[in-house]
Amino acid sequence: MCKKHHKLLELFCKDDQTCVCMICTISDHKQHKVVALKEECEGRKAELEETEAERQQMIQQRQLKIEEFKHSVKKKSAELQQLSLSEDHLHLLQNLPSLNAAPPTKDWSEVRVRSPSYEGIFRVASAPLVDELITELKKLLPKTELKTAQKFAEDVTLDPDTAHPQLILSEDGKQVHHADVKKKLQDNRKRFSTGLCVVGKQVISTGQFYFEVQVKGKTQWFIGVAKESINRKGPLDIDPQNGFWTLALRKENEYWAAALRLDSKSNPEKVGVFVDYEEGLVLFYDVDAANLIYAFTGCCFTEKLLPVFCPSFNQGGKNFAPLIICPVNRTT
C-alpha cells in the first residue's frame, strides 16, 4: 500500500525505480516513465533467468578450461620428463672427449635407460655428475616460464585518486610509501579510506598481464591484483572471496598468499606478478632467482582487475622503503 495515499501500488516508475500508486503518478511522477507493476516484475524475472543461464554457462566453460589446464599440465610434465632424459644424453655426448680423460672406473658406469623415445644400455657419468646435470637443467625451467610471462609486461602507474591519504606517491607514479602525516585530500568513491592501499591505472580484463615490483628493504607489504569493485571504505580482508589475489610479507619473514602461510625459502627483492585472465591464473615470481613463489589457479574472473599495492606502515622508519614498480628486463 502507498503510505501517502493508502492506495495499492499497482505501477512502477522507471525513472525513480520505485513502486507507486495511481495518485502518485499524477502528483509526483507526471513526467516520468511509468509501467504496470506486473509488467515490470515479469520483465525483471526474465532478466534474472537469462542472467542465471549465462552464469551457469560461464561456470561450465570455466570447468572445461580447468580440465583442459589439468590435461595440459600432465602433458607438459610428461614432456619435461622426456626432455630431462634427452638433455642429459646430449650434454654427456657433447662432453665425451673431456670426460673420457678420467678413469673409467671412477667416473663412468653402465645403466639401462627406458623411455618412450629410447631404450638400451647407455654409458653415463657416475651418480654425482648426473645429479649435477639434472640440477642445472631444472634451474633453466623456471627461467623459461618467467621469460614467457615477461613477454606480457605492461607499463603500470599508480592512480593518485585511489591512494590512502597517508600514502606518498612519486611524481612519476612508480613509487609509494607510508608517511605518518595524513594529507587533506578530496574523498571520492575510488579512494581507500582505511586500508593503506593504492591501485594502478591499468585495467586487466582480457589476455595476459605482467608487472614487477621492488620490495627490497621492506618488512611488510602486499601486492597483487584486485577486482575493480573491491570495498575501499572499510577494513580490508585480502582473500579471493573478497576480490583480492595477493602475496604478502608480514613480520619480516612470513610470506602469505591470502590466508595461507607459505613455506617459502625465497626472500625476493623483486616480485613479478603475472595474470592470465581467461585461464584464471595469478602467479608470483621471485624475479632475481626466477622461481615461482605461489600460484592462484582456477580463478573465475568476471569483472575488471587492477594492480594493487600496499606498502604498509613505516614502523618508525623500519619499513620506510617504498614499493617501486620496475621496468621489466625481458632478457633476464
C-alpha positions as CSV (number, residue, x, y, z in Angstrom):
1,M,0.0,0.0,0.0
2,C,1.1,3.6,-0.7
3,K,1.9,5.2,2.7
4,K,1.0,8.6,1.4
5,H,-2.3,7.9,-0.4
6,H,-3.3,4.5,1.1
7,K,-3.8,3.0,-2.4
8,L,-2.5,-0.2,-3.9
9,L,1.0,0.0,-5.5
10,E,0.0,-1.1,-9.0
11,L,2.5,0.9,-11.0
12,F,6.3,1.2,-11.3
13,C,8.3,4.4,-12.0
14,K,11.3,3.5,-14.2
15,D,12.9,7.0,-13.6
16,D,12.9,6.7,-9.8
17,Q,13.0,2.9,-9.7
18,T,10.1,2.7,-7.2
19,C,6.6,1.3,-6.9
20,V,3.8,3.9,-6.9
21,C,0.0,4.2,-6.8
22,M,-2.2,5.8,-9.4
23,I,-2.4,9.1,-7.5
24,C,1.4,9.2,-7.2
25,T,1.8,9.2,-10.9
26,I,-0.4,12.3,-11.2
27,S,1.1,14.2,-8.3
28,D,4.8,13.3,-8.2
29,H,5.6,11.3,-11.3
30,K,3.7,13.1,-14.0
31,Q,6.7,13.5,-16.4
32,H,8.2,10.0,-15.6
33,K,8.0,6.8,-17.4
34,V,5.5,4.6,-15.6
35,V,4.5,1.0,-16.4
36,A,2.3,-1.7,-14.8
37,L,4.0,-3.3,-11.8
38,K,3.1,-6.8,-13.1
39,E,4.8,-6.0,-16.4
40,E,8.0,-4.8,-14.7
41,C,8.1,-7.9,-12.4
42,E,7.8,-10.2,-15.4
43,G,10.5,-8.3,-17.2
44,R,12.9,-8.5,-14.3
45,K,12.1,-12.2,-13.7
46,A,13.0,-12.8,-17.4
47,E,16.3,-10.9,-17.0
48,L,17.2,-12.9,-13.8
49,E,16.5,-16.1,-15.6
50,E,18.7,-15.0,-18.5
51,T,21.5,-13.9,-16.2
52,E,21.3,-17.2,-14.3
53,A,21.5,-19.2,-17.6
54,E,24.6,-17.1,-18.6
55,R,26.2,-17.7,-15.2
56,Q,25.7,-21.5,-15.5
57,Q,27.1,-21.4,-19.0
58,M,30.1,-19.4,-17.7
59,I,30.7,-21.9,-14.9
60,Q,30.6,-24.8,-17.3
61,Q,33.1,-23.0,-19.6
62,R,35.4,-22.4,-16.6
63,Q,35.2,-26.0,-15.5
64,L,36.0,-27.1,-19.1
65,K,39.0,-24.7,-19.1
66,I,40.2,-26.1,-15.7
67,E,40.1,-29.7,-17.1
68,E,41.9,-28.6,-20.2
69,F,44.5,-26.9,-18.0
70,K,45.0,-30.0,-15.9
71,H,45.4,-32.1,-19.0
72,S,47.9,-29.6,-20.3
73,V,49.9,-29.8,-17.1
74,K,50.0,-33.6,-17.2
75,K,51.2,-33.4,-20.9
76,K,53.8,-30.8,-20.1
77,S,55.0,-32.9,-17.1
78,A,55.5,-35.9,-19.4
79,E,57.3,-33.8,-21.9
80,L,59.6,-32.4,-19.3
81,Q,60.5,-35.8,-18.0
82,Q,61.4,-36.9,-21.6
83,L,63.2,-33.6,-22.1
84,S,65.3,-34.1,-18.9
85,L,66.5,-37.5,-20.3
86,S,67.3,-36.2,-23.8
87,E,69.1,-33.2,-22.4
88,D,71.2,-35.4,-20.1
89,H,72.2,-37.5,-23.1
90,L,73.0,-34.5,-25.2
91,H,75.2,-32.9,-22.5
92,L,77.1,-36.2,-22.0
93,L,77.6,-36.8,-25.7
94,Q,78.9,-33.3,-26.2
95,N,81.4,-33.7,-23.3
96,L,82.6,-37.3,-24.0
97,P,86.1,-36.3,-25.1
98,S,86.8,-34.4,-21.8
99,L,85.1,-36.9,-19.6
100,N,86.9,-39.9,-21.1
101,A,90.2,-38.5,-19.8
102,A,89.1,-39.5,-16.3
103,P,89.5,-43.1,-15.1
104,P,86.5,-45.1,-16.4
105,T,86.0,-47.0,-13.2
106,K,85.7,-43.7,-11.3
107,D,83.5,-41.5,-13.4
108,W,81.5,-43.9,-15.6
109,S,79.0,-46.7,-15.2
110,E,76.6,-48.5,-17.4
111,V,72.9,-48.1,-16.8
112,R,69.8,-49.4,-18.6
113,V,67.6,-46.4,-19.8
114,R,64.0,-46.8,-20.7
115,S,61.8,-44.0,-22.1
116,P,59.2,-43.6,-24.8
117,S,62.0,-42.4,-27.2
118,Y,64.9,-44.6,-26.1
119,E,65.6,-48.0,-24.6
120,G,69.0,-49.6,-24.2
121,I,72.3,-49.5,-22.2
122,F,73.9,-46.1,-22.1
123,R,77.3,-45.4,-20.7
124,V,76.8,-42.3,-18.4
125,A,78.7,-40.4,-15.8
126,S,78.6,-41.6,-12.2
127,A,75.7,-40.5,-10.0
128,P,77.2,-37.3,-8.6
129,L,77.8,-35.9,-12.1
130,V,74.3,-37.0,-13.3
131,D,72.8,-35.2,-10.2
132,E,74.7,-32.1,-11.1
133,L,73.5,-32.2,-14.7
134,I,69.8,-32.6,-13.6
135,T,70.1,-29.8,-11.1
136,E,71.4,-27.4,-13.7
137,L,68.6,-28.5,-16.1
138,K,65.9,-27.9,-13.5
139,K,67.3,-24.4,-12.9
140,L,66.6,-23.5,-16.5
141,L,62.9,-24.5,-16.4
142,P,61.5,-21.7,-14.1
143,K,63.6,-19.1,-16.0
144,T,61.8,-20.2,-19.2
145,E,58.4,-19.7,-17.5
146,L,59.4,-16.3,-16.2
147,K,60.7,-15.2,-19.6
148,T,57.3,-16.2,-21.1
149,A,55.5,-14.2,-18.5
150,Q,57.7,-11.2,-19.1
151,K,56.7,-11.0,-22.7
152,F,53.3,-9.7,-21.5
153,A,54.8,-6.8,-19.4
154,E,52.7,-3.7,-19.1
155,D,53.7,-0.1,-18.0
156,V,51.9,0.1,-14.7
157,T,51.5,3.5,-12.9
158,L,49.8,4.3,-9.6
159,D,46.4,6.1,-9.6
160,P,46.7,9.0,-7.1
161,D,42.9,9.4,-6.9
162,T,42.8,6.0,-5.2
163,A,45.6,6.3,-2.7
164,H,45.0,6.4,1.1
165,P,45.7,9.9,2.5
166,Q,48.7,8.6,4.4
167,L,50.5,7.3,1.3
168,I,53.1,9.3,-0.5
169,L,53.4,8.7,-4.3
170,S,56.3,9.7,-6.5
171,E,55.6,12.2,-9.3
172,D,56.1,9.6,-12.0
173,G,53.5,7.2,-10.3
174,K,56.1,4.4,-9.8
175,Q,56.8,4.5,-6.1
176,V,54.7,4.5,-2.9
177,H,55.5,4.6,0.8
178,H,53.7,5.3,4.1
179,A,54.0,8.6,6.0
180,D,52.7,9.4,9.5
181,V,51.1,12.6,8.3
182,K,47.6,12.3,6.9
183,K,47.1,14.6,3.9
184,K,43.9,16.5,3.3
185,L,42.7,15.1,0.1
186,Q,39.3,15.2,-1.6
187,D,37.4,12.0,-0.8
188,N,35.9,10.1,-3.6
189,R,34.4,6.6,-4.2
190,K,37.7,5.3,-5.5
191,R,39.9,6.3,-2.6
192,F,40.9,3.9,0.1
193,S,39.9,5.3,3.5
194,T,41.1,2.6,5.9
195,G,43.5,0.2,4.1
196,L,46.9,1.6,3.2
197,C,46.4,0.8,-0.5
198,V,46.6,2.3,-3.9
199,V,45.7,0.7,-7.3
200,G,47.2,1.0,-10.7
201,K,45.6,2.9,-13.6
202,Q,45.9,-0.1,-15.9
203,V,42.8,-2.3,-16.3
204,I,43.1,-6.1,-16.7
205,S,40.0,-7.5,-18.5
206,T,41.4,-10.0,-21.0
207,G,44.5,-11.8,-22.1
208,Q,47.8,-11.8,-20.2
209,F,49.3,-9.1,-18.0
210,Y,52.7,-8.8,-16.1
211,F,54.4,-6.3,-13.9
212,E,57.3,-6.2,-11.5
213,V,57.7,-4.6,-8.1
214,Q,60.8,-4.0,-6.0
215,V,60.2,-4.9,-2.3
216,K,63.8,-4.6,-1.2
217,G,64.4,-3.3,2.3
218,K,60.8,-3.7,3.4
219,T,59.5,-5.7,6.4
220,Q,55.8,-5.6,5.5
221,W,53.8,-5.3,2.2
222,F,51.3,-6.9,-0.1
223,I,50.9,-6.7,-3.8
224,G,48.9,-8.4,-6.5
225,V,45.6,-7.8,-8.3
226,A,42.1,-7.0,-7.1
227,K,38.6,-6.6,-8.5
228,E,37.7,-3.0,-9.6
229,S,34.7,-3.2,-7.3
230,I,36.5,-4.1,-4.0
231,N,35.4,-2.3,-0.8
232,R,37.7,0.7,-0.4
233,K,35.9,2.4,2.6
234,G,36.5,-0.1,5.4
235,P,38.8,-2.7,6.8
236,L,40.3,-5.0,4.1
237,D,40.0,-8.8,4.1
238,I,42.6,-9.7,1.4
239,D,41.4,-13.0,0.0
240,P,39.9,-14.2,-3.3
241,Q,36.4,-14.3,-1.9
242,N,36.6,-10.6,-1.3
243,G,38.3,-9.9,-4.7
244,F,42.0,-9.9,-3.8
245,W,44.7,-12.2,-5.2
246,T,47.8,-11.1,-3.4
247,L,51.2,-12.1,-2.0
248,A,52.2,-10.5,1.4
249,L,55.1,-10.2,3.7
250,R,54.4,-10.0,7.4
251,K,56.8,-9.8,10.4
252,E,59.8,-9.5,8.2
253,N,60.0,-13.2,7.2
254,E,56.4,-14.6,6.9
255,Y,55.1,-14.9,3.4
256,W,51.3,-15.3,2.9
257,A,49.1,-15.9,-0.1
258,A,45.7,-14.8,1.0
259,A,45.1,-16.7,4.3
260,L,47.7,-19.4,3.5
261,R,51.2,-19.0,5.1
262,L,53.8,-20.2,2.7
263,D,56.7,-22.5,3.5
264,S,58.9,-20.4,1.2
265,K,62.7,-20.3,1.3
266,S,62.6,-17.4,-1.2
267,N,63.3,-13.9,0.1
268,P,62.7,-11.8,-3.0
269,E,63.9,-8.3,-3.6
270,K,61.8,-8.0,-6.7
271,V,58.4,-9.7,-7.3
272,G,56.9,-10.4,-10.7
273,V,53.1,-10.6,-10.9
274,F,51.5,-12.5,-13.9
275,V,47.8,-12.7,-14.7
276,D,46.1,-14.9,-17.3
277,Y,42.6,-13.6,-17.3
278,E,40.9,-16.3,-19.4
279,E,42.8,-19.2,-17.8
280,G,42.1,-17.9,-14.3
281,L,45.7,-17.7,-13.2
282,V,47.7,-15.3,-10.9
283,L,51.3,-16.2,-10.5
284,F,54.0,-14.6,-8.3
285,Y,57.7,-14.9,-9.1
286,D,61.0,-14.2,-7.4
287,V,62.4,-12.3,-10.4
288,D,66.1,-12.5,-9.5
289,A,66.0,-16.2,-8.7
290,A,63.5,-16.8,-11.5
291,N,61.5,-19.0,-9.1
292,L,57.7,-19.3,-8.8
293,I,56.7,-18.3,-5.3
294,Y,52.9,-19.1,-5.5
295,A,50.1,-19.6,-8.0
296,F,46.4,-19.0,-7.7
297,T,44.8,-21.4,-10.2
298,G,41.2,-22.0,-11.2
299,C,40.1,-18.4,-10.6
300,C,36.9,-17.2,-12.1
301,F,37.3,-13.6,-13.2
302,T,34.0,-11.9,-14.1
303,E,34.9,-8.3,-13.9
304,K,37.9,-5.9,-14.4
305,L,41.0,-6.3,-12.3
306,L,43.5,-3.7,-11.2
307,P,47.1,-4.0,-9.9
308,V,47.0,-3.3,-6.1
309,F,49.8,-2.2,-3.8
310,C,50.1,-1.8,0.0
311,P,53.5,-0.6,1.4
312,S,52.1,-1.0,5.0
313,F,53.0,1.2,8.0
314,N,56.6,2.6,8.0
315,Q,57.1,1.3,11.6
316,G,59.0,4.3,12.7
317,G,61.3,4.2,9.7
318,K,61.9,0.5,9.8
319,N,59.6,-0.1,6.9
320,F,60.0,3.3,5.2
321,A,61.4,1.9,1.9
322,P,58.9,2.4,-1.0
323,L,57.3,-0.2,-3.2
324,I,58.8,0.5,-6.6
325,I,57.2,-0.5,-9.9
326,C,60.2,-1.5,-12.1
327,P,60.8,-1.6,-15.8
328,V,60.9,-5.2,-17.0
329,N,64.1,-6.6,-18.3
330,R,62.9,-9.2,-20.8
331,T,66.4,-10.6,-21.3
332,T,66.6,-11.8,-17.7
